[in-house]
Amino acid sequence: MTSKVAEEALGYEQARDELIEVVRRLEAGGTTLEESLALWERGEELAKVCRRWLDGARARLDAALAEEEEADGGGAREDDE
């Protein structure tokens, strides 16, 4: 398995691409139980990396939208109601 530092160094696209490959290998079959378990665990780690990136992106978008809303006078947006 990879270290926490190596996981955190992965960009979203790298983690996503590796996760796609892990899923492909699991779906193809032909691996031993041990190999399948190792792939599953790696997939879980990669999914967490992707989730952290997506959560961070969502937080940045929310912050940008909040700043924009404040700049526009602080009124509620129509789609929030």
C-alpha angles and dihedrals in degrees: 000000000000125000124255090249092055091048092051090050091060115103120224094256093048092050092045093050093048090047090053089053092049091052091047091053092047092049092048091057123197094117127117121252090256092050091047092051091048090050091048091051091048090049090053090051092049092048089054091051090051091047091052091051092048093046090051091049090049091051091051091049092048091050092049091049091048090052090049091049092050090049090052092056102278096270121148116264116241094238091056093062 
